Amino acid sequence: MRGASYGITGHINISADTVPLVDRALRELLAGVAREELLGYSCLAAGADAIFARAVLDLGGRLVVLLPSADYGEAKVGAAYRAEFDHLLAHAAEVRVLPYARASRDAYAAANAALVAAADVLLAVWDGRPDPARGGTYEVVTRARAAGKPVRVIWPRGSARG
């Protein structure tokens, strides 16, 4: 998977035991990409987005953050994720904030559309179950497939939602 940019979508609520499984799978997938070619797009939600963002940075790649709204950090980032969110945001090569003042399903859907448009390949940390929620993983995967983008589903054996 050389010479491509990667976007991430995935579950926020993955179990603690699933985090290292997903981390290992993402790092193995990205390991073959030269650090100067590694470009990752993330909306920086907790869970899959954060695991991917950390892996991109640890592997020496460039991280572009697509925040759904101006108030996303204050409105949606809880205390348990705050320090990691701030660290990832501070180390991003670029931060783009979508033109929404407040976090909402519409803002999430717009951020996901921007992510699909920007990335060459979508990585989806997803259990494969359809979910009608606007802006959710299922919607992003469906949008990417409809756009003809390659989608790699990552759900290692033993993974569970939290």
Backbone as a printed PyTorch tensor [residue, N CA C, xyz], in Angstrom:
tensor([[[  0.8370,  -1.1930,   0.0000],
         [  0.0000,   0.0000,   0.0000],
         [  0.8750,   1.2480,   0.0000]],

        [[  1.7160,   1.3620,  -0.9910],
         [  2.6350,   2.4980,  -1.0600],
         [  2.0180,   3.6380,  -1.8520]],

        [[  2.4170,   4.8530,  -1.5170],
         [  2.0360,   6.0100,  -2.2950],
         [  0.5770,   6.3930,  -2.2030]],

        [[ -0.1230,   5.9950,  -1.1670],
         [ -1.5310,   6.3310,  -1.0070],
         [ -1.7200,   7.0780,   0.3110]],

        [[ -2.7710,   7.8710,   0.3680],
         [ -3.1430,   8.4810,   1.6430],
         [ -4.2690,   7.6560,   2.2510]],

        [[ -4.3450,   7.6720,   3.5680],
         [ -5.2690,   6.8100,   4.2930],
         [ -6.1800,   7.6380,   5.1820]],

        [[ -7.4460,   7.3040,   5.1480],
         [ -8.4110,   7.8890,   6.0650],
         [ -8.8940,   6.8110,   7.0100]],

        [[ -9.3050,   7.2230,   8.1970],
         [ -9.7710,   6.2590,   9.1910],
         [-11.2060,   6.5540,   9.5790]],

        [[-11.9520,   5.4950,   9.7160],
         [-13.2690,   5.5530,  10.3370],
         [-13.3540,   4.3450,  11.2400]],

        [[-14.1890,   4.4090,  12.2270],
         [-14.3040,   3.2360,  13.0880],
         [-15.0260,   3.5380,  14.3680]],

        [[-15.2150,   2.5010,  15.1170],
         [-15.9770,   2.5910,  16.3540],
         [-15.2220,   3.3870,  17.4170]],

        [[-15.9680,   4.1810,  18.1210],
         [-15.4440,   4.9100,  19.2770],
         [-15.3960,   3.9620,  20.4710]],

        [[-16.4170,   3.1490,  20.5710],
         [-16.6060,   2.2940,  21.7440],
         [-16.0660,   0.8880,  21.5040]],

        [[-14.7490,   0.7700,  21.4730],
         [-14.1500,  -0.5610,  21.3940],
         [-13.6360,  -0.9400,  22.7780]],

        [[-13.6420,  -2.2230,  23.0590],
         [-13.2350,  -2.6840,  24.3890],
         [-11.7460,  -2.4330,  24.6210]],

        [[-11.3790,  -2.3750,  25.8790],
         [ -9.9740,  -2.1650,  26.2350],
         [ -9.0900,  -3.2750,  25.6690]],

        [[ -9.5840,  -4.5030,  25.6280],
         [ -8.8080,  -5.6180,  25.0800],
         [ -8.6570,  -5.5260,  23.5620]],

        [[ -9.5420,  -4.7830,  22.9120],
         [ -9.5050,  -4.6360,  21.4660],
         [ -8.4840,  -3.5880,  21.0260]],

        [[ -8.2190,  -2.6060,  21.8660],
         [ -7.3020,  -1.5170,  21.5040],
         [ -5.9520,  -2.0400,  21.0040]],

        [[ -5.2520,  -2.9210,  21.7390],
         [ -3.9600,  -3.3900,  21.2260],
         [ -4.0900,  -4.2360,  19.9570]],

        [[ -5.1950,  -4.9450,  19.7970],
         [ -5.4000,  -5.7380,  18.5830],
         [ -5.5210,  -4.8280,  17.3550]],

        [[ -6.3010,  -3.7740,  17.4940],
         [ -6.4900,  -2.8180,  16.4050],
         [ -5.1920,  -2.0560,  16.1510]],

        [[ -4.5250,  -1.6430,  17.2140],
         [ -3.2580,  -0.9280,  17.0750],
         [ -2.2520,  -1.7670,  16.2860]],

        [[ -2.1090,  -3.0150,  16.6530],
         [ -1.1650,  -3.9060,  15.9620],
         [ -1.5560,  -4.0800,  14.4900]],

        [[ -2.8370,  -4.2840,  14.2240],
         [ -3.2980,  -4.4790,  12.8400],
         [ -3.0490,  -3.2330,  11.9960]],

        [[ -3.3170,  -2.0590,  12.5450],
         [ -3.0800,  -0.8220,  11.8000],
         [ -1.5900,  -0.6060,  11.5450]],

        [[ -0.7770,  -0.8380,  12.5530],
         [  0.6680,  -0.6530,  12.3860],
         [  1.2510,  -1.6380,  11.3640]],

        [[  0.7740,  -2.8670,  11.3850],
         [  1.2370,  -3.8460,  10.3900],
         [  0.8470,  -3.4150,   8.9860]],

        [[ -0.3570,  -2.9040,   8.8370],
         [ -0.8380,  -2.4650,   7.5360],
         [ -0.0330,  -1.2640,   7.0210]],

        [[  0.2960,  -0.3500,   7.9200],
         [  1.0180,   0.8730,   7.5300],
         [  2.5340,   0.7070,   7.5010]],

        [[  3.0450,  -0.3830,   8.0460],
         [  4.4980,  -0.5780,   8.1690],
         [  5.2120,  -0.5770,   6.8260]],

        [[  4.5420,  -0.9970,   5.7790],
         [  5.1760,  -1.0430,   4.4670],
         [  5.2100,   0.2910,   3.7440]],

        [[  4.6460,   1.3140,   4.3500],
         [  4.6140,   2.6380,   3.7250],
         [  5.8200,   3.4390,   4.2070]],

        [[  6.5800,   3.9840,   3.2770],
         [  7.7310,   4.8200,   3.6510],
         [  7.2300,   6.0230,   4.4370]],

        [[  7.9570,   6.3810,   5.4770],
         [  7.4930,   7.4670,   6.3550],
         [  7.2330,   8.7620,   5.6070]],

        [[  8.0280,   9.0530,   4.5780],
         [  7.8030,  10.2880,   3.8210],
         [  6.5620,  10.2130,   2.9360]],

        [[  6.0270,   9.0190,   2.7400],
         [  4.8120,   8.8290,   1.9380],
         [  3.5710,   8.6080,   2.7940]],

        [[  3.7450,   8.4430,   4.0960],
         [  2.6200,   8.1290,   4.9710],
         [  1.8380,   9.3920,   5.3130]],

        [[  0.6080,   9.4380,   4.8360],
         [ -0.2910,  10.5590,   5.0830],
         [ -1.6100,   9.9930,   5.5710]],

        [[ -2.0200,  10.3980,   6.7700],
         [ -3.2510,   9.8960,   7.3520],
         [ -4.2180,  11.0120,   7.6700]],

        [[ -5.4900,  10.7540,   7.4080],
         [ -6.5730,  11.6920,   7.7200],
         [ -7.4350,  11.1010,   8.8270]],

        [[ -7.7160,  11.9190,   9.8390],
         [ -8.5170,  11.4680,  10.9690],
         [ -9.3830,  12.6090,  11.4760]],

        [[-10.6150,  12.2670,  11.8900],
         [-11.4880,  13.2480,  12.5430],
         [-11.2030,  13.3070,  14.0410]],

        [[-10.3050,  12.4840,  14.4960],
         [ -9.7650,  12.4790,  15.8530],
         [-10.7820,  12.1650,  16.9540]],

        [[-11.7860,  11.3750,  16.6190],
         [-12.6880,  10.8780,  17.6560],
         [-11.9130,   9.8840,  18.5210]],

        [[-12.4280,   9.6160,  19.6880],
         [-11.8220,   8.5870,  20.5490],
         [-11.9500,   7.2400,  19.8440]],

        [[-11.2280,   6.2630,  20.3140],
         [-11.3190,   4.9170,  19.7370],
         [-10.4650,   4.7650,  18.4990]],

        [[-11.0600,   4.2640,  17.4210],
         [-10.3280,   3.9270,  16.1960],
         [ -9.5530,   5.1110,  15.6320]],

        [[-10.1770,   6.2880,  15.5890],
         [ -9.5030,   7.4650,  15.0230],
         [ -8.2140,   7.7800,  15.7780]],

        [[ -8.2880,   7.7260,  17.0930],
         [ -7.1190,   8.0500,  17.9170],
         [ -6.0200,   6.9970,  17.7810]],

        [[ -6.3980,   5.7330,  17.7360],
         [ -5.4060,   4.6590,  17.5790],
         [ -4.6550,   4.8510,  16.2660]],

        [[ -5.3910,   5.1210,  15.2010],
         [ -4.7930,   5.3500,  13.8850],
         [ -3.8840,   6.5840,  13.9070]],

        [[ -4.3640,   7.6880,  14.4630],
         [ -3.5810,   8.9280,  14.4910],
         [ -2.2550,   8.7120,  15.2200]],

        [[ -2.3020,   8.0180,  16.3440],
         [ -1.0840,   7.7320,  17.1130],
         [ -0.1300,   6.8760,  16.2870]],

        [[ -0.6580,   5.8890,  15.5830],
         [  0.1910,   5.0170,  14.7580],
         [  0.8490,   5.8110,  13.6370]],

        [[  0.0960,   6.6610,  12.9640],
         [  0.6600,   7.4780,  11.8800],
         [  1.8080,   8.3300,  12.4170]],

        [[  1.5950,   8.9890,  13.5280],
         [  2.6460,   9.8360,  14.0980],
         [  3.8490,   9.0060,  14.5540]],

        [[  3.5980,   7.8870,  15.2220],
         [  4.7010,   7.0360,  15.6990],
         [  5.5330,   6.4870,  14.5470]],

        [[  4.8960,   6.2560,  13.4030],
         [  5.6050,   5.7290,  12.2400],
         [  6.2610,   6.8300,  11.4080]],

        [[  6.1840,   8.0700,  11.8880],
         [  6.8480,   9.1850,  11.2190],
         [  6.0620,   9.7920,  10.0720]],

        [[  4.7760,   9.4820,   9.9840],
         [  3.9470,  10.0220,   8.9150],
         [  3.3680,  11.3850,   9.2580]],

        [[  2.6480,  11.9290,   8.2960],
         [  1.9520,  13.2090,   8.4670],
         [  0.4890,  12.9410,   8.7900]],

        [[ -0.0150,  13.6380,   9.7870],
         [ -1.4010,  13.5060,  10.2060],
         [ -2.1470,  14.7840,   9.8700]],

        [[ -3.2650,  14.6340,   9.1640],
         [ -4.1620,  15.7540,   8.8940],
         [ -5.4460,  15.4790,   9.6700]],

        [[ -5.8160,  16.4200,  10.5270],
         [ -7.0080,  16.2860,  11.3540],
         [ -8.1410,  17.0810,  10.7210]],

        [[ -9.2940,  16.4390,  10.6050],
         [-10.4960,  17.0770,  10.0850],
         [-11.4960,  17.1560,  11.2350]],

        [[-11.5610,  18.3240,  11.8900],
         [-12.4880,  18.4760,  13.0100],
         [-13.8740,  18.8270,  12.4860]],

        [[-14.9060,  18.1400,  12.9570],
         [-16.2590,  18.3660,  12.4630],
         [-16.8290,  19.7550,  12.7430]],

        [[-16.3740,  20.3890,  13.8220],
         [-16.9380,  21.6850,  14.2000],
         [-15.9400,  22.4800,  15.0290]],

        [[-16.2150,  23.7670,  15.1280],
         [-15.3430,  24.6500,  15.9080],
         [-15.3290,  24.2750,  17.3840]],

        [[-16.4330,  23.7640,  17.8910],
         [-16.5130,  23.4400,  19.3180],
         [-16.2710,  21.9560,  19.6180]],

        [[-15.7990,  21.1960,  18.6320],
         [-15.6830,  19.7500,  18.8030],
         [-14.8800,  19.3620,  20.0490]],

        [[-13.7160,  19.9520,  20.2160],
         [-12.8660,  19.6130,  21.3610],
         [-13.5410,  19.8690,  22.6890]],

        [[-14.1940,  20.9990,  22.8070],
         [-14.8540,  21.3490,  24.0680],
         [-16.1450,  20.5700,  24.2730]],

        [[-16.8890,  20.3460,  23.1960],
         [-18.2160,  19.7440,  23.3140],
         [-18.1960,  18.2210,  23.3880]],

        [[-17.2530,  17.5820,  22.7260],
         [-17.3310,  16.1430,  22.5700],
         [-16.1590,  15.3470,  23.1290]],

        [[-15.0950,  15.9950,  23.5200],
         [-13.9370,  15.2600,  24.0390],
         [-14.0310,  15.1990,  25.5560]],

        [[-14.2120,  14.0030,  26.0650],
         [-14.3470,  13.8090,  27.5050],
         [-13.0100,  13.8540,  28.2230]],

        [[-13.0790,  13.9040,  29.5230],
         [-11.8820,  14.0140,  30.3610],
         [-10.9170,  12.8510,  30.1550]],

        [[-11.4470,  11.6490,  29.9600],
         [-10.5870,  10.4680,  29.8150],
         [ -9.7480,  10.5170,  28.5400]],

        [[-10.2150,  11.2280,  27.5290],
         [ -9.5180,  11.2990,  26.2410],
         [ -8.8400,  12.6570,  26.0110]],

        [[ -9.0660,  13.6080,  26.8660],
         [ -8.6140,  14.9940,  26.6570],
         [ -7.1110,  15.1020,  26.4120]],

        [[ -6.2740,  14.5260,  27.2510],
         [ -4.8180,  14.6680,  27.1080],
         [ -4.3320,  14.0730,  25.7900]],

        [[ -4.8460,  12.8980,  25.4340],
         [ -4.4360,  12.2800,  24.1810],
         [ -4.9220,  13.1060,  22.9890]],

        [[ -6.1520,  13.5730,  23.0330],
         [ -6.6960,  14.4190,  21.9690],
         [ -5.8120,  15.6500,  21.7690]],

        [[ -5.5040,  16.3400,  22.8580],
         [ -4.6620,  17.5430,  22.7750],
         [ -3.2870,  17.2240,  22.2070]],

        [[ -2.7110,  16.1020,  22.6150],
         [ -1.3930,  15.6960,  22.1220],
         [ -1.4420,  15.4210,  20.6100]],

        [[ -2.4280,  14.6520,  20.1740],
         [ -2.5450,  14.3290,  18.7500],
         [ -2.8010,  15.5890,  17.9230]],

        [[ -3.6500,  16.4520,  18.4200],
         [ -3.9560,  17.7070,  17.7230],
         [ -2.7000,  18.5740,  17.6030]],

        [[ -1.9280,  18.6460,  18.6640],
         [ -0.7100,  19.4650,  18.6680],
         [  0.3520,  18.9330,  17.7120]],

        [[  0.3460,  17.6310,  17.4520],
         [  1.3600,  17.0260,  16.5900],
         [  0.9000,  16.8030,  15.1510]],

        [[ -0.3160,  17.2180,  14.8580],
         [ -0.8230,  17.0900,  13.4890],
         [ -0.0750,  18.0550,  12.5730]],

        [[  0.1640,  17.6180,  11.3460],
         [  0.8050,  18.4790,  10.3510],
         [ -0.1480,  19.5840,   9.9140]],

        [[ -1.4500,  19.2870,   9.9720],
         [ -2.4650,  20.2520,   9.5540],
         [ -3.7610,  19.9400,  10.2890]],

        [[ -4.4930,  20.9880,  10.6510],
         [ -5.8060,  20.8410,  11.2690],
         [ -6.7920,  21.6530,  10.4430]],

        [[ -7.8130,  20.9630,   9.9450],
         [ -8.8810,  21.6260,   9.1900],
         [-10.1590,  21.5390,  10.0160]],

        [[-10.8060,  22.6740,  10.2010],
         [-12.0540,  22.7130,  10.9510],
         [-13.1840,  22.9720,   9.9600]],

        [[-14.1520,  22.0690,   9.9380],
         [-15.2760,  22.2480,   9.0290],
         [-16.1290,  23.4390,   9.4660]],

        [[-16.8920,  24.0250,   8.5540],
         [-17.6160,  25.2660,   8.8620],
         [-18.9070,  25.0530,   9.6650]],

        [[-18.7930,  24.3390,  10.7560],
         [-19.9210,  24.1470,  11.6770],
         [-19.4990,  24.6930,  13.0290]],

        [[-20.3300,  25.5450,  13.6010],
         [-20.0200,  26.1020,  14.9160],
         [-20.1580,  25.0440,  15.9980]],

        [[-21.1710,  24.1860,  15.8640],
         [-21.4630,  23.2030,  16.8930],
         [-21.4140,  21.7720,  16.3450]],

        [[-20.9150,  20.8740,  17.1880],
         [-20.8730,  19.4570,  16.8390],
         [-22.3010,  18.9380,  16.6810]],

        [[-22.5100,  18.1700,  15.6280],
         [-23.8320,  17.6110,  15.3480],
         [-23.6640,  16.4490,  14.3740]],

        [[-24.7110,  15.6970,  14.1690],
         [-24.6590,  14.6020,  13.1940],
         [-24.3430,  15.1410,  11.8020]],

        [[-24.8850,  16.3240,  11.4650],
         [-24.5880,  16.9300,  10.1610],
         [-23.1000,  17.2670,  10.0480]],

        [[-22.5200,  17.7980,  11.1230],
         [-21.0930,  18.1260,  11.1220],
         [-20.2520,  16.8640,  10.9740]],

        [[-20.6340,  15.7880,  11.6530],
         [-19.8900,  14.5290,  11.5510],
         [-19.9750,  13.9760,  10.1350]],

        [[-21.1670,  14.0360,   9.5500],
         [-21.3370,  13.5380,   8.1850],
         [-20.4960,  14.3520,   7.2060]],

        [[-20.4400,  15.6580,   7.4020],
         [-19.6310,  16.5130,   6.5230],
         [-18.1430,  16.2120,   6.6970]],

        [[-17.7110,  16.0100,   7.9250],
         [-16.3020,  15.6810,   8.1740],
         [-15.9550,  14.3430,   7.5310]],

        [[-16.8470,  13.3920,   7.6400],
         [-16.6020,  12.0870,   7.0230],
         [-16.5770,  12.1840,   5.5060]],

        [[-17.4290,  13.0150,   4.9340],
         [-17.4140,  13.2230,   3.4790],
         [-16.0830,  13.8350,   3.0560]],

        [[-15.5850,  14.7910,   3.8370],
         [-14.2900,  15.4110,   3.5380],
         [-13.1680,  14.3850,   3.6500]],

        [[-13.2550,  13.5070,   4.6290],
         [-12.2520,  12.4650,   4.8260],
         [-12.2400,  11.5150,   3.6360]],

        [[-13.4040,  11.0680,   3.2020],
         [-13.4940,  10.1490,   2.0640],
         [-12.9580,  10.8220,   0.8040]],

        [[-13.2840,  12.0940,   0.6240],
         [-12.8060,  12.8180,  -0.5580],
         [-11.2860,  12.9690,  -0.5490]],

        [[-10.6980,  13.1650,   0.6150],
         [ -9.2620,  13.4340,   0.7160],
         [ -8.4090,  12.1740,   0.6220]],

        [[ -8.8740,  11.0810,   1.2050],
         [ -8.0590,   9.8620,   1.3050],
         [ -8.1790,   8.9940,   0.0590]],

        [[ -7.0710,   8.3290,  -0.2660],
         [ -7.0840,   7.3640,  -1.3670],
         [ -7.6750,   6.0300,  -0.9260]],

        [[ -7.4340,   5.6660,   0.3290],
         [ -7.8690,   4.3900,   0.8840],
         [ -8.5420,   4.6590,   2.2160]],

        [[ -9.6940,   4.0290,   2.4400],
         [-10.3720,   4.1500,   3.7280],
         [-10.0900,   2.9050,   4.5510]],

        [[ -9.5970,   3.1120,   5.7610],
         [ -9.4270,   2.0370,   6.7290],
         [-10.6050,   2.1170,   7.6900]],

        [[-11.2830,   1.0090,   7.9000],
         [-12.4840,   0.9980,   8.7330],
         [-12.3340,  -0.0140,   9.8570]],

        [[-12.2260,   0.4750,  11.0730],
         [-12.2110,  -0.3840,  12.2530],
         [-13.6840,  -0.6010,  12.5850]],

        [[-14.1940,  -1.7170,  12.0750],
         [-15.6440,  -1.8970,  12.0090],
         [-16.0070,  -3.3610,  12.1620]],

        [[-17.0290,  -3.6050,  12.9600],
         [-17.4980,  -4.9760,  13.1650],
         [-18.3920,  -5.4670,  12.0290]],

        [[-18.6360,  -4.6370,  11.0370],
         [-19.4010,  -5.0300,   9.8610],
         [-20.9060,  -4.8990,   9.9940]],

        [[-21.3610,  -4.4430,  11.1270],
         [-22.8090,  -4.3260,  11.3420],
         [-23.3300,  -2.9890,  10.8190]],

        [[-24.4190,  -3.0240,  10.0640],
         [-25.0380,  -1.7700,   9.6170],
         [-25.5410,  -0.9650,  10.8130]],

        [[-25.4540,   0.3350,  10.6940],
         [-25.9020,   1.2440,  11.7430],
         [-26.5090,   2.4560,  11.0480]],

        [[-27.7510,   2.7680,  11.3260],
         [-28.4030,   3.8740,  10.6190],
         [-27.9820,   5.2670,  11.0950]],

        [[-27.1300,   5.3690,  12.0990],
         [-26.7550,   6.6740,  12.6360],
         [-26.0360,   7.5260,  11.5860]],

        [[-26.4880,   8.7440,  11.4150],
         [-25.8630,   9.6730,  10.4820],
         [-24.4590,  10.0010,  10.9730]],

        [[-23.4890,   9.9030,  10.0730],
         [-22.1100,  10.2060,  10.4330],
         [-21.3600,   9.0380,  11.0480]],

        [[-21.9760,   7.8700,  11.1040],
         [-21.3430,   6.7060,  11.7160],
         [-20.4820,   5.9210,  10.7390]],

        [[-19.8380,   4.8950,  11.2490],
         [-18.9000,   4.0850,  10.4720],
         [-19.5570,   3.4600,   9.2460]],

        [[-20.7310,   2.8960,   9.4120],
         [-21.4250,   2.2590,   8.2940],
         [-21.6520,   3.2600,   7.1600]],

        [[-22.0650,   4.4580,   7.5010],
         [-22.2980,   5.4860,   6.4830],
         [-21.0110,   5.8500,   5.7540]],

        [[-19.9170,   5.9500,   6.4770],
         [-18.6370,   6.3130,   5.8700],
         [-18.1690,   5.2080,   4.9150]],

        [[-18.2720,   3.9650,   5.3460],
         [-17.8770,   2.8410,   4.5020],
         [-18.7360,   2.8140,   3.2400]],

        [[-20.0250,   3.0000,   3.3950],
         [-20.9410,   3.0090,   2.2500],
         [-20.5870,   4.1360,   1.2870]],

        [[-20.2990,   5.3240,   1.8210],
         [-19.9260,   6.4770,   0.9870],
         [-18.6310,   6.1970,   0.2210]],

        [[-17.6400,   5.6350,   0.9000],
         [-16.3550,   5.3560,   0.2480],
         [-16.5220,   4.3190,  -0.8620]],

        [[-17.2690,   3.2700,  -0.5780],
         [-17.4810,   2.2360,  -1.5960],
         [-18.2320,   2.8040,  -2.7990]],

        [[-19.2350,   3.6510,  -2.5510],
         [-19.9920,   4.2730,  -3.6430],
         [-19.1060,   5.1770,  -4.4940]],

        [[-18.0820,   5.7620,  -3.8670],
         [-17.1410,   6.6320,  -4.5800],
         [-16.0380,   5.8300,  -5.2700]],

        [[-16.0630,   4.5210,  -5.1220],
         [-15.0470,   3.6760,  -5.7490],
         [-13.7260,   3.6480,  -5.0120]],

        [[-13.7330,   4.0770,  -3.7540],
         [-12.4970,   4.0710,  -2.9580],
         [-12.2770,   2.6860,  -2.3700]],

        [[-11.0300,   2.2400,  -2.3340],
         [-10.7420,   0.9770,  -1.6450],
         [-11.0280,   1.1200,  -0.1480]],

        [[-11.6400,   0.1100,   0.4130],
         [-11.9450,   0.0830,   1.8490],
         [-11.3140,  -1.1670,   2.4350]],

        [[-10.5240,  -0.9790,   3.4720],
         [ -9.9310,  -2.1100,   4.2040],
         [-10.5860,  -2.1750,   5.5780]],

        [[-11.3280,  -3.2300,   5.8330],
         [-11.9800,  -3.3980,   7.1290],
         [-11.0100,  -4.0830,   8.0720]],

        [[-10.8570,  -3.4950,   9.2450],
         [ -9.9660,  -4.0190,  10.2770],
         [-10.8260,  -4.3820,  11.4810]],

        [[-10.9040,  -5.6390,  11.7430],
         [-11.6310,  -6.1350,  12.9260],
         [-10.9800,  -7.4460,  13.3230]],

        [[ -9.8250,  -7.3540,  14.0160],
         [ -9.0720,  -8.5640,  14.3430],
         [ -9.8830,  -9.5640,  15.1700]],

        [[ -9.5490, -10.8230,  14.9870],
         [-10.1840, -11.8900,  15.7640],
         [-10.0590, -11.5400,  17.2480]],

        [[-11.1620, -11.6680,  17.9720],
         [-11.1850, -11.3450,  19.3980],
         [-11.6220,  -9.9200,  19.6900]],

        [[-11.8500,  -9.1110,  18.6640],
         [-12.2680,  -7.7260,  18.8590],
         [-13.7110,  -7.6580,  19.3410]],

        [[-14.0080,  -6.6350,  20.1240],
         [-15.3610,  -6.4200,  20.6380],
         [-15.5850,  -4.9390,  20.8660]],

        [[-16.8280,  -4.5610,  20.7410],
         [-17.1870,  -3.1890,  21.0890],
         [-17.3470,  -3.1040,  22.5940]],

        [[-17.0270,  -1.9460,  23.1350],
         [-17.0650,  -1.7690,  24.5890],
         [-18.3720,  -1.2700,  25.1040]]])
